[in-house]
Amino acid sequence: MSSFPTFGKPDMELKLLCPAKVNLFLKVLRKRDDGYHELSTLMHKIGLFDTVTVTVSEGSGISVDAGGADIPQDSSNIAFKAAALFLKAAAVDKKVAIKIEKSIPVGAGLAGGSTDAVGVLKALNVLHGRPLDEKALKNIALECGSDVPFFLIDSSAAIGTGRGEVLTDVRVDAGIWYVLQNPGFQVSTAKVYGNLALTKNAEDNILNSLKDRAFDTKAVLAFMQNDLERVTLSMHPEIAEMKRLLKEAGALASMMSGSGPTVFGVFFDYASAKKAYEQLSGTLKAPMRVFLARGL
């Protein structure tokens, strides 16, 4: 996350770039006693960013301005929740204004809300002189959502286990390029998990054996898998067509990210990715959106 602080009186402001992520591997192992699912996933941050600006001033209350984005702008917004939890944990009473400029599609399997929440946490911690340590920030992040802690770490890629919050840093080739298709509708993560049929003896034997190594493009292609794809595909058959179009445009592999509905294609180099991006952008019509992003 890049930051551009401006400190002045009476307000203090910090602007952050908040990256999206793709899941290169997502296996759902079992349903846990606490109602969550046990996961094994490889997450990779990509160069598709929301911009979050946090302004702190005298007074009280939290406001969220997301422009015309189709997200809540009240206490049900995850960025609002992150701010409220931070203020409580840090025992401070300030007026917090959050402005979110969305580039990451909403409800798309790219963790746009989660990365925005971490942008708010990081900004508030800096603006208040870093009263919370890493552990406290992670506790708040986890309360906001299972994949939120991933955006707190400096690494661009990590294996997530548990609910997805137990993170092991790994290296993914920064030369991987992605072309992403988003169909313009949202998918409910809760609904996808609710319709997932789990096998009784699911095993996590792929990523655990690779935790101490780097992932180049060939390694990524060898194990790409998403257990949630078949569920979302059953509700939205057009995802199969999106995958086909990416492969026809030259993607080495294509897969849905998270609970969807965004589908991404993997490319070895910028030239081939750009060619595919231009081809798809020139032929696909709204509400379909196409993005070109490099792995960070």
Backbone bond lengths (Angstrom), bond angles and torsions (degrees), N, CA, C in turn:
res aa  C-N    CA-C-N  psi(-1)  N-CA   C-N-CA  omega(-1)  CA-C   N-CA-C  phi
1 M - - - 1.454 - - 1.520 109.62 -
2 S 1.311 117.20 124.13 1.448 120.98 176.38 1.519 109.16 -88.90
3 S 1.314 116.17 146.71 1.452 119.72 -177.89 1.510 110.29 -128.59
4 F 1.341 115.28 147.98 1.443 121.95 179.36 1.529 107.53 -135.77
5 P 1.384 117.67 85.66 1.460 120.18 -174.32 1.523 112.44 -81.48
6 T 1.297 115.62 143.24 1.458 121.81 169.11 1.513 107.54 -133.76
7 F 1.316 115.54 117.31 1.454 120.96 -177.49 1.521 108.91 -105.97
8 G 1.274 117.63 124.66 1.455 121.81 178.21 1.501 109.75 -152.86
9 K 1.272 117.69 177.87 1.450 122.31 179.74 1.517 108.58 -117.84
10 P 1.317 118.14 140.78 1.468 125.53 6.84 1.532 113.91 -88.11
11 D 1.344 117.05 -6.96 1.460 119.54 -175.33 1.528 110.92 -101.00
12 M 1.341 115.57 154.91 1.451 122.19 170.04 1.517 107.29 -121.91
13 E 1.314 116.48 137.80 1.464 120.53 -173.62 1.513 110.61 -135.88
14 L 1.336 115.71 144.19 1.451 121.69 176.24 1.518 108.90 -141.03
15 K 1.320 115.62 131.33 1.466 121.74 179.98 1.523 108.99 -111.78
16 L 1.338 116.54 132.47 1.455 121.76 -177.71 1.527 110.93 -128.47
17 L 1.339 115.54 142.55 1.454 121.62 169.46 1.518 108.28 -92.18
18 C 1.317 116.57 126.43 1.468 121.84 -171.87 1.528 109.16 -118.17
19 P 1.346 117.79 114.04 1.470 120.54 -172.36 1.519 113.78 -81.67
20 A 1.317 114.89 151.73 1.462 121.71 170.34 1.526 109.41 -79.76
21 K 1.322 116.06 175.62 1.467 121.63 174.63 1.514 109.44 -139.11
22 V 1.340 114.44 157.85 1.459 120.51 166.95 1.523 107.49 -119.97
23 N 1.324 115.54 153.02 1.465 121.77 171.97 1.516 108.01 -96.83
24 L 1.324 116.56 114.43 1.459 120.57 177.35 1.520 111.66 -83.45
25 F 1.313 115.39 -17.76 1.468 122.08 177.63 1.522 105.73 -152.60
26 L 1.329 116.97 135.00 1.462 120.26 176.69 1.524 107.97 -149.83
27 K 1.321 114.58 107.41 1.465 120.13 177.61 1.518 108.26 -116.32
28 V 1.321 116.16 129.89 1.465 122.06 177.06 1.519 106.93 -97.11
29 L 1.340 115.98 115.71 1.458 120.43 -171.14 1.511 113.44 -86.92
30 R 1.349 115.17 -43.58 1.473 117.98 -176.57 1.529 109.63 -169.55
31 K 1.329 115.23 164.56 1.460 121.79 173.34 1.528 108.04 -86.93
32 R 1.306 117.04 129.69 1.458 121.87 -177.22 1.524 110.71 -88.13
33 D 1.328 115.15 163.42 1.466 120.30 179.26 1.527 112.01 -65.47
34 D 1.352 117.05 -25.53 1.465 119.98 -179.23 1.526 112.74 -85.02
35 G 1.336 116.70 4.72 1.454 120.80 177.57 1.519 114.12 94.48
36 Y 1.328 117.53 -15.48 1.458 120.97 176.61 1.531 109.66 -83.80
37 H 1.338 115.11 173.14 1.460 120.74 177.78 1.526 109.91 -107.61
38 E 1.328 115.24 141.96 1.463 121.22 174.69 1.525 108.07 -81.06
39 L 1.342 115.60 126.23 1.456 121.00 -173.20 1.516 112.26 -119.91
40 S 1.302 114.89 159.14 1.455 122.74 163.33 1.520 105.25 -135.07
41 T 1.342 116.71 117.48 1.457 119.45 -173.21 1.512 110.86 -145.07
42 L 1.305 116.18 149.79 1.456 122.70 171.79 1.520 107.43 -113.94
43 M 1.336 115.59 117.59 1.460 122.37 -178.14 1.518 109.80 -109.50
44 H 1.313 115.91 140.08 1.460 122.21 -179.01 1.526 109.00 -132.37
45 K 1.336 116.48 122.34 1.460 120.79 176.68 1.522 109.58 -72.92
46 I 1.327 115.33 143.60 1.461 120.50 -176.83 1.530 110.02 -128.90
47 G 1.329 114.11 162.42 1.454 120.32 -176.37 1.508 114.39 -81.47
48 L 1.301 116.37 53.60 1.464 124.34 171.17 1.520 105.34 -125.58
49 F 1.341 117.18 118.65 1.454 120.65 -165.78 1.528 113.08 -124.81
50 D 1.334 115.61 141.44 1.455 122.33 157.77 1.527 107.69 -88.98
51 T 1.323 116.55 156.09 1.456 121.31 173.20 1.523 108.14 -113.16
52 V 1.323 115.89 122.99 1.464 121.68 -179.35 1.523 108.73 -116.25
53 T 1.315 116.40 124.96 1.462 122.33 176.91 1.519 108.77 -115.03
54 V 1.327 115.95 124.60 1.466 121.83 -179.19 1.520 108.26 -114.93
55 T 1.323 115.66 126.28 1.458 122.08 178.32 1.516 109.02 -118.52
56 V 1.325 115.92 129.33 1.463 122.45 -179.63 1.525 108.34 -115.16
57 S 1.316 116.34 132.15 1.460 120.87 179.24 1.520 109.74 -145.31
58 E 1.307 116.11 173.84 1.461 120.60 178.17 1.521 110.08 -66.46
59 G 1.312 115.51 143.96 1.458 120.96 -179.29 1.510 109.96 123.97
60 S 1.307 116.42 -154.68 1.457 120.93 179.74 1.521 109.12 -151.37
61 G 1.333 114.83 164.87 1.458 120.29 179.38 1.515 111.65 105.11
62 I 1.331 114.86 156.23 1.461 122.56 -178.97 1.523 108.19 -125.61
63 S 1.315 116.25 134.05 1.459 120.53 175.79 1.521 109.33 -128.54
64 V 1.335 115.35 148.34 1.464 121.92 177.95 1.519 108.49 -126.70
65 D 1.332 115.71 127.24 1.459 122.29 175.61 1.511 107.75 -120.26
66 A 1.312 116.48 108.69 1.461 121.21 -179.62 1.516 112.02 -108.61
67 G 1.330 116.82 21.20 1.448 119.95 179.99 1.514 110.93 60.23
68 G 1.303 117.22 -130.88 1.464 120.53 -179.88 1.511 113.63 -95.24
69 A 1.333 117.18 9.21 1.469 119.86 -178.05 1.518 111.16 -65.80
70 D 1.324 115.78 144.28 1.458 122.13 -177.28 1.528 110.14 -84.90
71 I 1.324 115.54 65.66 1.461 121.53 176.23 1.519 108.28 -135.26
72 P 1.346 117.96 154.35 1.462 119.98 177.84 1.520 110.91 -63.94
73 Q 1.310 116.01 148.60 1.457 120.67 179.87 1.524 110.73 -121.84
74 D 1.346 114.38 25.88 1.463 120.16 178.95 1.523 108.62 -123.53
75 S 1.322 117.30 -157.53 1.466 121.53 -175.02 1.525 113.35 -66.65
76 S 1.331 118.19 -12.14 1.458 120.27 177.23 1.529 112.00 -82.31
77 N 1.322 117.12 -7.82 1.460 121.42 176.67 1.520 109.51 -75.77
78 I 1.323 117.88 134.93 1.455 122.00 -175.68 1.528 112.05 -65.16
79 A 1.331 117.14 -31.64 1.464 120.22 176.74 1.521 110.65 -69.02
80 F 1.320 117.00 -38.83 1.472 122.12 174.71 1.524 109.16 -60.72
81 K 1.332 116.59 -46.30 1.465 120.71 -179.62 1.515 111.12 -60.69
82 A 1.334 116.93 -42.56 1.463 120.75 179.15 1.526 110.71 -60.60
83 A 1.336 116.77 -41.94 1.459 120.34 179.40 1.525 111.08 -64.94
84 A 1.333 117.13 -43.45 1.462 120.60 -179.14 1.528 110.93 -63.33
85 L 1.329 116.51 -42.43 1.464 120.18 179.56 1.525 111.30 -67.06
86 F 1.325 117.03 -36.81 1.463 119.82 177.73 1.522 110.75 -64.11
87 L 1.323 117.37 -49.28 1.464 120.70 -177.83 1.525 111.30 -59.27
88 K 1.332 115.64 -38.77 1.464 119.61 178.25 1.521 111.09 -67.13
89 A 1.337 117.04 -46.51 1.464 120.69 -177.94 1.519 112.06 -66.67
90 A 1.326 117.09 -35.86 1.463 121.35 -178.71 1.529 112.47 -86.45
91 A 1.341 116.38 -5.87 1.476 122.00 179.21 1.521 111.47 55.68
92 V 1.341 116.11 48.69 1.460 120.80 176.67 1.525 108.85 -124.75
93 D 1.316 115.33 152.40 1.461 121.50 179.06 1.517 107.84 -125.08
94 K 1.322 116.17 99.85 1.452 122.59 -179.99 1.527 109.44 -135.92
95 K 1.312 114.80 161.21 1.455 120.29 172.48 1.522 108.38 -86.05
96 V 1.321 116.05 127.48 1.469 121.07 -176.69 1.525 109.04 -120.55
97 A 1.320 115.67 122.16 1.463 121.48 175.04 1.521 108.75 -112.12
98 I 1.326 116.42 125.16 1.464 122.56 -177.94 1.525 108.69 -114.26
99 K 1.320 115.58 123.15 1.462 120.78 174.85 1.519 108.66 -112.71
100 I 1.319 117.40 125.42 1.459 122.33 -178.14 1.524 109.16 -117.65
101 E 1.327 115.61 119.10 1.466 121.45 175.08 1.527 106.89 -103.42
102 K 1.327 115.76 107.22 1.462 121.70 -171.69 1.533 111.98 -84.65
103 S 1.321 114.50 126.88 1.460 121.88 164.71 1.520 109.97 -117.55
104 I 1.336 116.58 -27.40 1.459 122.35 177.67 1.525 108.30 -78.03
105 P 1.316 118.76 125.50 1.468 119.90 179.18 1.527 111.79 -57.70
106 V 1.325 115.11 150.15 1.469 121.80 -176.84 1.530 109.50 -86.86
107 G 1.356 115.47 139.72 1.459 120.06 177.47 1.501 112.65 58.68
108 A 1.364 115.14 43.23 1.460 119.93 -167.51 1.510 114.50 -115.26
109 G 1.342 118.72 -0.66 1.454 120.71 -176.12 1.514 113.06 82.82
110 L 1.339 117.07 13.85 1.465 122.55 -177.68 1.524 112.14 -112.60
111 A 1.330 117.30 3.82 1.473 123.54 174.97 1.520 113.03 64.00
112 G 1.320 116.84 36.94 1.462 119.90 178.41 1.513 113.31 -60.92
113 G 1.323 117.52 -42.18 1.465 120.37 178.69 1.514 111.87 -67.31
114 S 1.327 116.78 -38.86 1.459 121.05 -178.78 1.519 111.58 -65.59
115 T 1.336 116.92 -44.42 1.461 119.49 -179.51 1.530 111.06 -67.15
116 D 1.344 117.20 -34.78 1.458 119.70 176.73 1.523 111.25 -64.68
117 A 1.332 116.76 -39.77 1.466 120.95 178.73 1.517 111.03 -60.78
118 V 1.333 116.63 -41.20 1.470 119.61 178.52 1.524 110.69 -69.33
119 G 1.316 117.33 -35.56 1.458 119.26 174.41 1.514 111.41 -57.08
120 V 1.326 116.37 -41.96 1.463 121.03 177.91 1.525 110.85 -64.89
121 L 1.330 116.68 -45.80 1.471 120.03 179.84 1.523 111.46 -59.99
122 K 1.321 117.10 -46.84 1.457 120.71 -178.88 1.526 111.29 -64.06
123 A 1.321 115.99 -42.91 1.459 119.39 -179.30 1.518 111.44 -63.92
124 L 1.324 116.72 -46.97 1.465 119.71 -179.36 1.525 111.50 -63.18
125 N 1.322 116.86 -37.36 1.460 119.39 -179.67 1.531 110.97 -65.84
126 V 1.329 116.79 -41.38 1.472 120.35 177.27 1.532 110.91 -66.29
127 L 1.314 116.35 -47.01 1.461 120.34 -176.19 1.525 112.98 -65.02
128 H 1.325 117.48 -22.89 1.465 121.30 178.82 1.522 112.83 -102.30
129 G 1.350 117.11 13.28 1.456 119.48 176.14 1.515 114.33 81.74
130 R 1.327 117.42 24.46 1.467 124.64 178.13 1.539 113.04 55.71
131 P 1.320 117.00 59.37 1.468 119.09 178.13 1.526 113.48 -73.73
132 L 1.343 118.00 -20.57 1.465 120.94 -177.32 1.517 110.39 -107.20
133 D 1.335 116.03 137.26 1.453 120.28 178.11 1.527 110.17 -85.75
134 E 1.317 114.78 179.15 1.464 120.37 -175.81 1.524 112.24 -59.17
135 K 1.335 116.64 -40.92 1.453 120.32 -178.91 1.525 111.59 -64.34
136 A 1.328 116.66 -43.26 1.466 120.48 179.64 1.524 111.14 -64.06
137 L 1.337 116.55 -41.14 1.457 119.77 178.63 1.524 111.24 -65.00
138 K 1.337 116.30 -38.77 1.464 118.98 179.27 1.526 111.11 -66.21
139 N 1.334 117.29 -37.56 1.464 120.13 177.83 1.524 111.05 -61.34
140 I 1.333 116.01 -41.71 1.466 119.97 177.65 1.525 109.72 -65.57
141 A 1.327 116.22 -45.13 1.462 120.59 -179.21 1.524 111.23 -57.81
142 L 1.318 116.42 -44.38 1.465 119.95 -178.89 1.521 111.29 -66.29
143 E 1.325 116.74 -33.36 1.461 119.56 176.80 1.527 110.82 -66.49
144 C 1.326 116.15 -27.38 1.466 120.19 178.44 1.528 112.38 -78.05
145 G 1.341 117.21 -33.00 1.456 119.53 -178.94 1.513 111.32 171.74
146 S 1.338 116.59 155.86 1.460 121.40 -172.29 1.520 113.50 -65.45
147 D 1.345 117.84 -33.68 1.461 118.69 -177.97 1.523 112.88 -96.23
148 V 1.326 117.81 2.38 1.465 120.46 -178.28 1.535 111.98 -66.12
149 P 1.358 120.62 -41.51 1.471 119.54 -179.11 1.525 114.26 -57.70
150 F 1.322 118.34 -25.74 1.465 120.71 179.98 1.526 111.45 -56.98
151 F 1.325 116.83 -35.12 1.462 119.80 -176.37 1.532 112.89 -81.35
152 L 1.315 116.40 -5.63 1.462 119.74 174.94 1.528 111.65 -81.53
153 I 1.330 118.13 -25.68 1.456 120.10 -174.70 1.528 110.41 -82.10
154 D 1.342 115.00 154.15 1.459 119.97 -178.75 1.519 112.23 -75.47
155 S 1.317 117.80 -28.57 1.455 121.18 -177.55 1.533 110.92 -62.51
156 S 1.328 115.36 144.56 1.462 119.21 179.02 1.519 112.64 -81.71
157 A 1.340 116.86 -12.70 1.461 120.44 -179.14 1.524 109.44 -145.25
158 A 1.311 115.60 148.90 1.460 119.97 179.46 1.514 109.72 -157.52
159 I 1.321 114.41 150.37 1.457 121.36 168.46 1.518 106.99 -88.08
160 G 1.311 116.85 129.23 1.461 122.19 178.80 1.511 110.71 -111.65
161 T 1.318 116.50 129.54 1.460 121.99 174.90 1.527 107.97 -125.74
162 G 1.337 116.85 -173.77 1.455 119.27 -170.96 1.520 108.41 66.92
163 R 1.312 117.25 -131.36 1.464 121.84 173.25 1.524 111.14 -78.25
164 G 1.342 115.01 -2.73 1.454 121.44 -172.61 1.512 111.40 114.69
165 E 1.344 115.91 -4.77 1.469 121.81 -173.56 1.523 113.39 -94.53
166 V 1.346 117.71 -13.55 1.467 120.61 177.06 1.524 106.22 -87.42
167 L 1.333 115.80 106.40 1.459 121.05 -165.50 1.521 112.55 -110.10
168 T 1.313 115.64 135.88 1.458 123.06 173.20 1.519 108.18 -122.10
169 D 1.339 116.27 116.48 1.452 119.97 -179.43 1.530 110.52 -62.43
170 V 1.318 115.87 137.95 1.459 121.61 172.95 1.529 107.54 -137.78
171 R 1.321 115.57 168.52 1.461 120.72 177.17 1.523 109.49 -107.93
172 V 1.316 114.60 127.78 1.462 120.34 173.53 1.519 106.99 -115.37
173 D 1.310 116.76 136.31 1.465 122.68 -177.92 1.521 110.83 -49.22
174 A 1.343 116.11 120.37 1.465 120.38 -179.62 1.522 111.98 -70.07
175 G 1.340 116.72 -8.48 1.453 120.18 178.85 1.516 113.99 -84.72
176 I 1.330 117.57 1.06 1.468 120.50 177.43 1.525 109.63 -74.99
177 W 1.311 115.50 130.36 1.468 121.57 175.77 1.523 109.13 -113.13
178 Y 1.311 114.90 149.07 1.456 121.41 -179.00 1.529 110.49 -126.01
179 V 1.302 115.82 138.86 1.464 122.12 165.20 1.523 106.35 -113.47
180 L 1.318 116.03 127.33 1.457 121.39 -174.78 1.517 110.45 -116.63
181 Q 1.329 115.47 138.83 1.461 122.33 172.71 1.526 108.74 -114.29
182 N 1.314 115.69 128.52 1.460 120.69 173.98 1.521 108.65 -121.61
183 P 1.347 117.76 125.98 1.463 120.26 -171.98 1.523 115.47 -79.90
184 G 1.333 117.09 -3.14 1.453 119.22 175.34 1.509 115.28 91.53
185 F 1.333 117.70 5.10 1.462 120.04 172.85 1.523 108.80 -122.14
186 Q 1.334 115.76 162.13 1.454 120.94 -178.37 1.521 110.63 -101.35
187 V 1.318 114.72 156.23 1.459 121.69 176.64 1.526 108.37 -123.47
188 S 1.308 116.48 135.55 1.458 122.13 177.24 1.527 109.84 -79.90
189 T 1.338 116.66 116.08 1.463 120.40 178.48 1.524 110.69 -60.15
190 A 1.338 116.45 -41.39 1.466 120.40 -179.19 1.529 110.95 -61.52
191 K 1.325 116.72 -39.06 1.463 120.24 -179.85 1.521 110.49 -67.82
192 V 1.326 116.92 -39.56 1.464 120.14 179.44 1.523 110.41 -62.90
193 Y 1.328 116.87 -49.00 1.467 119.60 179.33 1.530 111.18 -63.62
194 G 1.329 115.92 -34.90 1.458 119.70 -180.00 1.509 113.45 -65.99
195 N 1.332 116.76 -22.52 1.463 120.95 -179.52 1.523 113.14 -104.31
196 L 1.331 116.32 8.79 1.450 120.51 -178.91 1.521 110.50 -83.21
197 A 1.326 116.82 124.75 1.464 121.77 176.25 1.520 108.34 -91.58
198 L 1.325 117.04 117.38 1.458 122.07 -176.91 1.524 110.87 -95.87
199 T 1.331 115.30 141.34 1.463 118.65 171.74 1.518 108.61 -81.09
200 K 1.309 117.78 156.90 1.458 121.26 -174.93 1.522 112.74 -75.64
201 N 1.309 117.89 -24.34 1.457 119.76 -173.05 1.524 112.07 -122.22
202 A 1.326 115.86 42.74 1.462 119.43 177.73 1.521 109.77 -63.32
203 E 1.327 115.85 135.46 1.461 120.57 -178.70 1.521 110.20 -121.78
204 D 1.333 114.44 148.89 1.450 121.39 175.80 1.525 107.61 -107.80
205 N 1.311 116.06 85.51 1.459 119.04 -174.61 1.519 112.98 -123.71
206 I 1.324 117.03 12.26 1.461 120.28 -179.49 1.522 110.50 -101.86
207 L 1.329 116.63 -63.57 1.460 119.25 -175.68 1.521 112.22 -70.13
208 N 1.331 117.80 -32.34 1.461 119.34 -179.61 1.523 111.81 -58.94
209 S 1.316 116.66 -31.96 1.465 119.79 -179.15 1.523 112.44 -81.24
210 L 1.333 116.68 -5.71 1.460 120.35 -175.12 1.522 113.12 -118.59
211 K 1.333 117.96 11.59 1.458 120.43 -173.44 1.528 113.75 -65.38
212 D 1.316 118.07 -23.58 1.457 120.76 -175.24 1.523 113.42 -99.65
213 R 1.313 116.83 16.65 1.458 118.63 -177.02 1.519 111.49 -130.69
214 A 1.299 114.58 165.32 1.458 119.64 176.32 1.523 109.11 -87.22
215 F 1.316 115.12 155.09 1.455 121.19 179.41 1.524 108.18 -110.21
216 D 1.328 117.07 107.93 1.448 119.10 171.79 1.530 108.07 -88.28
217 T 1.313 115.28 179.71 1.462 118.19 -174.18 1.523 111.80 -61.29
218 K 1.323 117.41 -40.26 1.466 119.96 -179.42 1.525 111.29 -64.56
219 A 1.337 116.76 -39.19 1.465 119.60 178.47 1.518 110.68 -64.44
220 V 1.323 116.29 -41.44 1.468 120.31 178.59 1.519 110.79 -59.61
221 L 1.323 115.66 -45.80 1.468 119.56 -178.04 1.517 112.19 -62.66
222 A 1.319 116.77 -28.08 1.462 121.03 -174.81 1.521 113.23 -71.43
223 F 1.341 117.36 -26.98 1.463 116.73 -174.85 1.530 114.33 -126.76
224 M 1.332 118.93 10.86 1.465 120.22 179.75 1.530 110.54 -54.58
225 Q 1.320 115.63 127.13 1.467 121.35 -177.93 1.521 107.99 -161.07
226 N 1.315 116.66 142.32 1.461 121.57 176.62 1.522 108.47 -142.19
227 D 1.334 116.31 108.36 1.462 120.79 -178.82 1.528 112.82 -63.35
228 L 1.319 117.08 -23.78 1.466 120.17 -176.58 1.531 112.48 -81.01
229 E 1.324 116.28 -16.11 1.461 118.98 -174.03 1.528 112.01 -60.91
230 R 1.312 117.30 -42.12 1.470 119.14 -176.81 1.523 111.56 -65.57
231 V 1.344 116.91 -29.56 1.468 120.03 179.00 1.525 110.12 -71.81
232 T 1.334 116.13 -50.87 1.465 119.70 -179.64 1.524 110.79 -64.48
233 L 1.335 116.68 -36.61 1.467 120.89 178.27 1.522 111.27 -62.08
234 S 1.331 117.69 -35.14 1.461 120.32 179.37 1.524 111.41 -67.23
235 M 1.323 117.05 -27.19 1.464 121.73 178.17 1.526 111.90 -89.37
236 H 1.336 116.29 -28.65 1.460 121.95 -175.99 1.534 109.07 -136.25
237 P 1.327 117.43 82.35 1.468 121.21 -176.27 1.527 114.16 -59.16
238 E 1.343 117.50 -19.48 1.460 120.16 -178.71 1.528 112.67 -64.52
239 I 1.323 117.06 -15.30 1.462 120.11 177.51 1.529 110.64 -61.81
240 A 1.324 117.45 -35.41 1.470 120.86 177.33 1.525 110.80 -61.71
241 E 1.324 116.92 -39.69 1.460 120.90 178.76 1.535 110.67 -67.75
242 M 1.315 116.93 -38.17 1.460 120.75 177.34 1.530 110.69 -61.35
243 K 1.322 116.62 -42.55 1.465 120.64 178.06 1.530 110.52 -63.85
244 R 1.313 115.86 -41.88 1.470 120.04 -179.20 1.521 110.92 -62.61
245 L 1.322 116.95 -43.74 1.465 120.88 -179.28 1.526 111.40 -62.44
246 L 1.320 116.77 -38.72 1.459 119.39 178.31 1.521 111.39 -65.58
247 K 1.327 116.29 -41.72 1.463 119.29 178.85 1.538 110.39 -65.22
248 E 1.320 117.17 -40.96 1.460 120.31 178.65 1.519 111.72 -65.15
249 A 1.342 116.17 -28.44 1.465 120.57 179.03 1.526 112.29 -81.96
250 G 1.339 117.38 -1.09 1.447 119.53 174.34 1.510 116.32 113.83
251 A 1.336 117.97 1.62 1.459 119.60 179.13 1.520 110.65 -63.79
252 L 1.325 116.14 138.77 1.465 121.06 177.83 1.521 110.97 -70.87
253 A 1.315 115.99 -28.82 1.461 122.59 175.58 1.515 107.11 -159.62
254 S 1.312 116.45 155.86 1.465 120.47 176.53 1.521 108.96 -138.80
255 M 1.324 115.63 144.82 1.464 120.76 -175.99 1.516 109.15 -159.24
256 M 1.303 116.11 156.80 1.454 122.22 174.89 1.529 109.24 -78.84
257 S 1.326 117.37 145.04 1.458 121.85 176.73 1.525 110.41 -98.52
258 G 1.330 116.36 135.41 1.459 120.80 177.87 1.511 111.58 55.91
259 S 1.335 115.22 -136.27 1.460 120.03 177.90 1.523 111.91 -89.24
260 G 1.341 116.55 5.63 1.452 122.00 175.96 1.517 112.68 83.74
261 P 1.342 114.48 -173.72 1.455 127.81 7.10 1.530 115.05 -94.17
262 T 1.356 118.22 7.04 1.455 119.56 -179.03 1.532 110.87 -65.35
263 V 1.321 115.43 136.26 1.469 122.68 176.47 1.523 107.35 -116.45
264 F 1.332 116.34 138.48 1.456 119.63 179.30 1.524 110.67 -122.98
265 G 1.329 115.04 151.71 1.450 122.22 173.13 1.516 109.33 -113.39
266 V 1.331 116.93 145.51 1.458 123.56 -178.35 1.528 109.19 -102.20
267 F 1.348 115.31 135.32 1.458 121.28 -179.22 1.525 109.59 -132.10
268 F 1.344 115.76 148.75 1.457 121.62 179.63 1.530 112.13 -75.16
269 D 1.322 117.26 -31.64 1.463 119.08 -170.46 1.524 110.82 -145.66
270 Y 1.322 114.70 163.74 1.458 121.81 -177.20 1.524 111.71 -63.60
271 A 1.333 117.16 -42.43 1.461 119.67 -175.13 1.525 112.09 -59.76
272 S 1.319 116.96 -45.88 1.468 119.41 -179.33 1.523 111.04 -70.26
273 A 1.328 116.71 -35.80 1.460 119.73 177.80 1.526 110.93 -66.29
274 K 1.319 116.55 -43.33 1.463 120.70 -179.89 1.529 111.07 -64.04
275 K 1.329 116.06 -39.75 1.463 119.62 178.41 1.525 110.66 -61.53
276 A 1.340 116.39 -44.06 1.464 120.26 178.98 1.520 110.89 -65.76
277 Y 1.318 116.24 -42.20 1.468 120.48 178.83 1.522 110.62 -58.96
278 E 1.328 117.11 -46.82 1.468 120.41 -178.55 1.528 111.44 -66.20
279 Q 1.330 116.23 -37.97 1.470 119.98 178.64 1.518 111.20 -63.34
280 L 1.333 116.50 -48.01 1.463 120.29 -177.75 1.522 111.25 -70.88
281 S 1.325 117.01 -39.81 1.464 120.31 179.22 1.522 111.25 -62.08
282 G 1.343 115.57 -32.70 1.456 119.64 -177.46 1.514 114.33 -79.85
283 T 1.332 116.72 -15.35 1.465 119.13 -175.67 1.528 113.63 -114.38
284 L 1.313 118.41 -30.77 1.460 121.05 -177.04 1.525 110.58 -82.15
285 K 1.292 115.64 142.84 1.464 121.63 -175.95 1.522 110.70 -108.54
286 A 1.332 115.31 156.53 1.463 121.37 175.69 1.534 108.99 -56.63
287 P 1.342 117.73 144.85 1.467 126.52 10.95 1.524 115.34 -85.99
288 M 1.338 118.79 5.80 1.460 120.55 178.27 1.521 109.80 -62.47
289 R 1.331 115.80 134.48 1.465 121.10 176.76 1.528 108.43 -123.95
290 V 1.333 115.17 144.19 1.458 121.53 -178.62 1.522 108.46 -122.62
291 F 1.332 116.48 138.29 1.458 121.75 -177.70 1.524 109.43 -130.59
292 L 1.310 115.09 147.96 1.465 122.50 173.94 1.519 107.43 -118.32
293 A 1.341 117.29 125.28 1.470 120.25 -176.07 1.521 109.85 -148.18
294 R 1.313 114.83 142.68 1.455 120.40 175.17 1.523 109.77 -94.32
295 G 1.323 116.15 146.73 1.463 119.09 171.26 1.515 109.59 -65.39
296 L 1.321 116.30 139.60 1.469 120.29 -176.77 1.532 110.78 -85.04
